[in-house]
Amino acid sequence: MRWLPLPVIVIGAWLLANHPLMHHGYELGTDAHIYYRGALAWLDGGDPWQAAYHGLHFAAPPWAFPLLAPFVALRESQAVELWMALDAVAAAYIVRRCGLSWLWLLFPPLVHGVLNGNPAIVSLALILGVARPLGLLLRPQMGFALLGDGRWRALAVTAVLGVVLIAVLPVGTFLAELPMIMARYAIESQGGSTGGTPLALGVGVVSVLALATVDRREAGFLATIVAVPINGWYASAAALPFINPILAVGLALPIVGLPTATIAAYATVRLLIRWAPTARPARLLAPLVEPCRRRRASGGDKERAGGSSFSTVQAGSDDARPIPRMIATFRTMHSSEPVAQLAARTHVIIVHYGDVGLTQRAVASVLSGSEQPGLIVVVDNGPGAYPEPEGDSAARLIVARPGRNTGFAGGVTVGLESLPQDPSGLIWLLNNDAITDRDALRELLATARRAHGPALVSSLVLDETTGAVWFERPRFLPWRLESRHWMFRGQHLPDDVEVGRVVSWRSVPYLPGCSLLVPNRLLASLGGLDLSFFMYGEDVDLSIRALRLGYGLVLSRRSIVRHRTSSGTRPAERERMVSETSFRLTAKYYPWLLPLALVGAVATGCKNAVARRERWWLTTRLEGYRAALKAPGIVSNQKRRTGVSGGNERSWP
């Protein structure tokens, strides 16, 4: 679908050439003129909803006035020019934030909003950024997007601000005139982009409610387009965070009522793929709902995507990472293949360290599952030598002995090299201190079949001792140099999906390597695990790269794995290693944030040390940060067999 932006650009160019401003100069920035006059009328004590510009009346809710009032200090022409400039900057930010090609700046709803100086473009940029309450005050219907995204704090802050502002805003006048305002707006906008009829509104509401059963975030953003009585064409820009072929074509064409029909069709396709993934229509339509995100070419991409080898990632070299092709065949192969056959092409890698009994227990739990994997590779990182396999399992169990402790990422790489090359197969990474429920692999594979694109799939990880959730929708917080195992917002659906997107510096979703199913093609295209992470952090790094390239992160809640927490590492040593990897992850992806994050992390260490009366909560953090600063910045691809490089090599205790 790389060609998709072409018709969008053509339509955008047509819109530019045929915009009324080419014939009537006064129509440039029409909406900015209307908003300016409405704010001016409010400040003068008049009725803002009687203010008009060339017969078009102000119709926005009163909560936007505090944000519009500063523009009244300028002359009207200057305010209009400023609004158009802000919209242009906001449009560039939206495109960049959504990971799209710059060609999407000509997406017609964006063009329409910028040319009219409508605050909707600025509002969307604020919603996608950090100033969400301001974006919601400027355009209250964006509350649907925040609701779908689970931004409860932003909603609460906006609600408090809205209540406080009632004292100074003409809310009573607005409510009294609302029927007249809506009726007049329907006439002046000629139905807007959605049609403005009760039927169109009903179809839009039903469509987004149905879509919410599949993806609540998408439903929230699309609700801002069709779940309101009347909307302008510019409102369709809200679909850019997850734009795909269906939405791009349907929302780009300037036809009244087409946005509602497009979103209804999109919701239907998503429901079909969600509930009947093996059906032929679902397989044929699935490419039409894949994100149109930017992917850069790579000279070695063809070889890597073919699965011929597993290469390592240059540590600290985010821009040099391999770029995959969208694997259209992945869906056809995995969604139509029986789980039993798929299980036979799934190989398990367990990195052994420490207690041999724990690793043997993990292997036994896999062998006792309802679905049997192809091969099980145990990578012996010591110090207790893992015994050679015997009995019935000997033919399926491989013990790889690198001769040193290579760490988790290095151990996985050694395990991959011990397996036969199968580009269409899958790899199941499993901790040696975890045990799997009987149907854990079956449910992982069932979830992989339901995924409508290449994705990482993780089990729901429980604490073996307490039975409580140990890993569910974990988050890495770069601004705190910390991770959180359990940061769930939303519905507990059987499959919980994080769609590829621009990753926020505030909260980075990831899947734990404790139980992680990875397609061979996807792992090869991502370049494997980053060997510069000895222990902890490699799963966060892999997830960030997958998200940035448009792949999904899927949690399979029916696949249960029980983890014995802190079984192989002392608390102080674990705190030191986690601090080191958190520092390095932030330095790799968010270097600009590091100074502020370091101050906050040290303050947190001091608080923990005082509260728990143990100095090591601070000293081990400092040791970890110091080790991260001394670590080499690049790992050679030539050393992927040993899985270590320079300062990361560690001998057995």
N, C-alpha and C positions, 0 to 999 in steps of 0.2 A: 504493500500500500504506500510505497515511497512516493508515488506520483500524485497522491491525493491532494496535496496543497495546490497543485497546478490549477484545477478548476476553481478552487477557492480564490486564488490570486486573480484569475480572469474575472470572476464575478466582482471582486473588490475593485479591480481597475474599472470595470463597467460602472460600478456605483460612483466612483470618484468622477468619472467623465460625465455622468448624467445627474449629479447632485444639483439641486436647485441653485446652489450658490454660484454655479457657473453662469446662471442667467439672472439671478436676483441676489446681489451682494448682501442685502439685508438679512438673508436667511442663514448666513454663516453664524454659527453659535446661537441658534434660535433658543434652545433650552437654557443656555447660560443667561440670555437676556430675560427669559421668563423668571428664572430663579432669582436673578438680581432684583427685579421689580417686586417680586413677592417679599423678599427680605426687606427691601426699602419700605414697602407699605407697612410691614410689621413694626419696624423701628419708628415710623411716623405715627403709629397708633391707629392706622386704618385697617381695613379688611384685606389680608393678603390674598384671599381667594377671588377677589375682584380685580386684582392686578393682571394685566394682559400685555402681550406683545404681538402686534399685527393679528389680533383676533384670537390668539391662543392664550388661555388663562393658566395661572399657577394652580397646581393640583396636588402638590406634595404634602405629606403630614407635617405638623408644626415642629416636630423634634429636630428637623434639619436647620431651623433658623439660627441657633447658636453657632453652627458651623458656617452658615452663609453670611452672617452679619459682618464679619471682618472685610468681606469683599465690597461692602457698600462704601467703605472709606475711599475706594477708587472710583474713577469715572466709569460709567457703564461700559464703554468700549474697552477700557483697560481690564475691567473685571472679566469680560467675555474672553479676551485674549488670554488672560491668565488661566481661566478654566479650561480652555482648549489646550494650552500648554501642559497643564496638570494631567488632563486626560491622555495626552500623547505619552507623557512619561509613565503614567499608570498603565497604559496599554503595553509599553515595552516591558515593564516590570511583570505584568501578568504573563506575557509570552515566555519570558525567561523563567519565571517562577514555576510555570507548568511544564518546563522542559521541552518546549516546542521550537521548531525552526523559526528564525526571524521572519520568514515569509508569511507566518501567521499574523503578522502585524496588519496584513491586508484582509484579514477575516472580516467580512462585511459588517457584522454587529459591532466590532471594534471601530471600524471606519465610521460607521453611522454615529456612534457615541462621541467620537472625537470631533467630528465635523459639527455636531450639534452642541458641543460643550456640555453634555449631560453628566451630572455627578455620578451616574451609575457606574461608570468606568473606574472612577476614583474609589467609589465604595467597594467594588469588587477587589481592587488592589489592597485596600485596607483589611478586608476580610481574609484575604490570603496571606497577609502579613501579620503584624503583631498588634496593630491598633484596631482590633475588631469592634470594640464598642463604638468607636467613631464611625466606622463603616455602617454599623447597624443604625445609628442615629440618623445618618445621612440618607439611608434607604432601608426603612424598617422591614421590608419583605425579605431582606437578606437574613433575617432571623431564621428562616427555613434552613439555610445553609449551615448556620451555626448549630441548629438543633440536630440536623443530620450528622454533623461532624462531632457531636458530643462536646461542644465547647460551652460547658455549663458555667464556667467562671465568667466568660465574656458575656453570656446571656444575663447572668446575675448582676454584673456590673452595669450593663446597659439598662436593666430594669430599674436599678436604684437611681441611675442618672435620669431616666425617663420620669420617674415619680417626682424627683426633686425639681425637675424643670417644669412640671405642671404649674408651679406657682407663678412662672413668668411667661408661659406660653398660652396662646389663645386656643386651648384645647376645646373649651366649650363651644366656641364659634365653629371650629372645624367639625365637631360632631353634629352640630345643628345643621350645618350646610352640606354634610357629606352626601346625602342623596342627590342634591343639585350638582355638587362637584363631580360625582361619578357620571351622572347623565350627560353633563356638558362635556366632560373629557371623552366619553364614548363618541360623541358627535364630532368633536374637534380632531380626534385621532383616527377617525374613520374605522374604529374597531381595534386599532393597534395591530400588533403582529399576531396575536392569538385569536382574534375575532371578536372578543368582547361579548359573546352570547352565553346564556346559562348552559347550553349544551357543551360549548368549548370548555368552559370552566369545569363542568362535571367530568368530562373526559380527561382533562388535565389532572384533576384531583385523584381520580381513580388510577390513572397511570402511575403517578408518583407514589401512591400508597402501595400499589402492586410492586413497583421497583424497590420499595423500602424493604420488602421481604428478602431481597437478594443483596442489595447494597444501599444501606441507609444514607451514606455520605452522598452518593450520586443522586439519590432521590431528593435530598435536601437542596442541593444546588439547582437541580432541574425544577423543583417546586417554585423557585424564585422566578421562573419563566412562565409557567402555565398555571400555577395554583393561585393566581391573583386574577381579578376580573378582567383587567385591561393592562397591557404592557407595551412598551415600545420595542422596536426591533433590536435596539442596543442591549436589551436584557438577555438576549441569547448568548452574550459573551460569558455568562456564568457557566456554560458547559465546557469552557476551555480546560479546566483542570483535568478532565478525563475525556477530552474530545476524541472521537473515533469516526470511521467513515460514515456511519449512519447519521450521527448527529451533525457532522461537518457539512454534509450535502444538504440535509433537510433544513438546518438552521441558517445556511448561507443564502438560500434563495428568498428573494423578497416577495413572498406570497402570503397573503393574510390567511391565518389559520394553519399554515404549514408547520410552524413550531409545535403546536399541540399534536398534530397528526404524527410528526416525527418522533416525539417523545413517547407517544402511545405505541408506535411500532418498535421503538428501542426497548421499551419495557417488556413487550411481548417476546422479543428475541432473547432478552436476558432471562426471562422466566423459562422459556423453552430450553435454553442451554443449562439452566440450573436444575430443572426437574427431569429432563429427558436428554442427558448429554450424549447418549449413544445413538440417538435417532439421527437419521441421515440429514434432515433439515437443520438440526443443531450443528452438526459438523460443517455443513456448507455455509451457515450464517455466522459461525464463530469468528472468522477473520474480520467481519464487518464491525465487531464491537471491541477489537483490540485497539489500545491507545495509539494515537499518531505521534508518538514521541520521537524526538531527534535522536539519531544514531550516527555516530561518526565512523568513517571507514577506517580499517586497519589493514596494513599490508599482510599480516599473517592471519587475518581473520578466517580465510577460507580453510586453511589447514586446521586451525583450532576448532572451528565450528564442526568440522568433520569428525572430531573425536579421536584423531589419530594419536594424540599425546596429551598429557596433563602437564602444563607448564606452571611455574610459580609466578607470583605477582611481585613486581619491583616494590620493595617497601618504601612507602612515602611517595610513590609515583602514581598518583591518582589519575593524571591525565594520560599516562601511558598504558592504562589497563586495556585488555582485549575487549573488543566490541562485538557482540554476537549478532547474528541475523535472527529475525523472528522465525522460530522453528514451526512452520505450519504443519509439518508432518507429525510433530509431537502429539498433537491433539488427536489426529486420526489413529495413530498407532495405539496410544494408551487408552483412549476412550472406548475403542471397539474391542479391545483384547480382554479376555476373561482374566479375573484376578489371579487365578491359579497359574496361568501361563506367565502373567506379568511378574508374579512372585518368583518364578524360576529364573527370571532374568534380573532379579534384584539381589545384589551381593551386600553382605554386612561387613563393616569394618569396625573393630573394637580395639582401641589403643589400651594395652595393658600396662599398668604401673602399680607397684605395691603388692597388695594382697592377692595371691593367686586364687584363693577361694572365691573372692568377689567376682573375678573375671570368669571363672568356671561357672559360677551361678548365672551370670549374664548370658553366657553361651547356652546353658541349659534352658533358660527361659525362651530363647529364640527357637531352639530346636523343638520345644514343646508347643509351639504356636499352631494355630489352626491352618496357617499357610506357611509352607517351607520355602526359605530363600534358596538361591542357587548355591553360593559359596559364603563361608564365614572366614574372614581373615582376622587373626589376632596378631597385632603388632606388639612384640615383646620389648617394651621400653625398660624392663627391669623394675626394681633390683632383684625381685624374686623371679627366677627363670620360669617361664610358662612351660609346662610339660608338653611333649609331643603328643598329638592326638592318637587315640586308640579306639578300637571297637567300631561300631557302625558309623560313627560320625567322622572317622578318619578321612574318608574320601571327600568330604565336603568342608573340612576344617583345615585351613592353612595357617601356619605359624611363621610369621616373618620376623627375623631377628636383625635389626639394623646395627646392633653392637654397642649402642649408646642410647641415652635418653634423648630422643629427638623432639620431645614435646608433642602436643596434640596435633598441630598442623603438619609437622614433619612426619608423625606417625601415620596420619591419613594419607599423605603422599606416598609413603612407603607401601601402604596397603593397596593403593591404587595401582602401583607398579607390579604388584603380585597377582593382579587379576587379569583375565583375558580382556582384550579390547572389545567393547560392545557399545557402539555409539548410541544405540536405542535402549540400552539397559538403564538401571537405576542403582544408586548407592545409598545404603542405609547406614548412617553414622550413629553409633550407639556407645554411650559411656560404659566403662567396665564396672562401675558401681551402680548400675541401673538394672532392673529386671522388667521384662515386658509382660503385659497381660496377654492372654491367649489370642485375642483378636487384634493385637496392636498392629501387626504388619498388614493384615487384611484391611483394616480401616484406613491406614496410611495410603495404601494403594487405591482403595475406593475413592478417597478424597482426591488423589492425583488424577484419577480418571474423570472426576467431575470438574476439575479445573479446566477453564476454557483457554488456557495458555500455559507455557512453561512456568513452573513455580517451584519454590522451596516449600516443603511440607513438613510440619513438626507435630509431634505428639503432645498431648496434654501431660505435663510432668507433675507427679504428686510426690510429696515427702513420704518416704517409705515408713517412717516411724509414726507420724501423726495422721497421715492420710490427707493432709491439707494440700491445697494447690501450691506447687513450688515454682512452676513456670507457666504463666498464661499471659500472652500478649506482653512480653517484657519490653522495657524501654531503656535505651542508653541516653543519659542526660549529659551532653557535652559541657553545658554551662556549669555543671556541678562535679564533673569528672567522676560520675557514679552511674551505676546501673540499678534498675528496679526490676525484680523478677515478675511482679504482678501489678500491672497498671492497666486494668481492663475498663473500657467504657463501651457500653452498648449491649446488644442482645447476645445471649449465650447460644448461638446457632451451632449446628454440627460442624460446619466449616466456617471459619472466621478468616476473612481475606484482607490483607493489606495490599492494595493495588500499587504498582509502581508509580512513583511520584517524585517530585523534588523533595528531598529529605530535609525536614526542619531542624535547625540547630537546637531547638528547645527540647524535642523529644524524638528520638530515633527508634522506630520499631525494629525489632530483630527477632530471629528464631534461634533458640538455644541448640548447640551442637550435641546436647544430651541424647536426643533422638530426632534425627533430621534426615529426611528422604530427599535426595538430590538426583535429578536426571543427569546421566552422563554428559549429554550434549550441553546442558546448561552449565555444569561444572567446568567442562572444557572451555566453553565460550567465556566464562568469567575468569579463566586462568587459574582455577584451583584455589586453595587456601593460601593466604599470605604467610610464608614461613618465618617472617620476622616476629610473629606473635608466638612465643614459646608455649604459653599456657594462659588461657582466658583471652577474650577479645577477638579471636579469629572468627567466631560465629557472627559477631557484630559487624566486623569488616566485610564478611561475605554477604551479609544481608544488605548493607549499605550499597555495595556494588550492584547487587541484584535489583534493588529498588531504583537506583539511578538509571539502570538500563531498561526499565519498564517491566521487569519480571515481578511476579506476585509473591507474597509471603502468606502461606496458608496454615492455619492451625486446625488440626483434625482432633476435635474434642472427644471423639469416640475411640481414638487410639490412646490407650493409657499406658504410661511408663512410670514406674516407681523408682525414685532416686534416693540413695543413701547419702544424705548431705554431708559435706566436709569429711569424706571418708579417707582421702589420701593426702590432705594438706593441713598443717597446723594453722589455726586462725590467724596468727601474726604473719606467717609466710603468705597465706592467701591474701590478706589485706595488702601486703607489699606488692604482690604480683598483679592484683586487680588495679591498684593505684598506678602501677607502671603502664599497664595496657590501656587504661582509661586516658592517661596523659598522652600516650602515643596515638590513640585513635583521634583524639581531639586535635593534636598537632597535624595529623594527616589530612583530616577533612575540614576542620574549622580552626586553622592556625590563628586567625584574627581574634578568636574568642579566648585563646589560651591564657593571656595575662589575667583577665577578669576571673576566668574559671579557676585558675590556680589560687587566687586570693580566697575565693569562696570555699574551695576544697580544704585549704589549710585551716580556715576558720571552723569548718565542720569537724576536722580532725581534733582541733583544740577542744571543741565542745564535747566530743565523744570521750576524749581523754579525761576531762574534768568530771563528766557525768558518771563514767564507769570506773574512775580512779585507777586507770591503767595507762601508762605513758605510751605504750606501744601503738595505741590507736593513732597517735600523731607521728611518732618516730618512724613507724613502718611506712606511713604515707610519704613522708619526706624521703625515705630511702628509695621508694618506688619511683618518685618523680626524679630523683637524682640519677637512678639507673636508666630511666627513659632518656634523659638528656645525654647520657654517655653512649647509648646504643647506636650502632651503625645505622645509617639511613637507607642502605640499599642491600638487598639480598640477591646474590647472583643466581641466575636461572641455571647455571651449570652445576649448582650444588643441591638441586632438588632431590637427588637420590638420598643424600645423607639427612636432608631436612634441617640442617643447621648452617649457620654462617658466622664465623668469627666469634663475637662475644655472646652469641646465643647458644653455643655448644655447651652442654652441661653433662658432667659425668655422673654415674650412679653414686649415691651416698655410700 
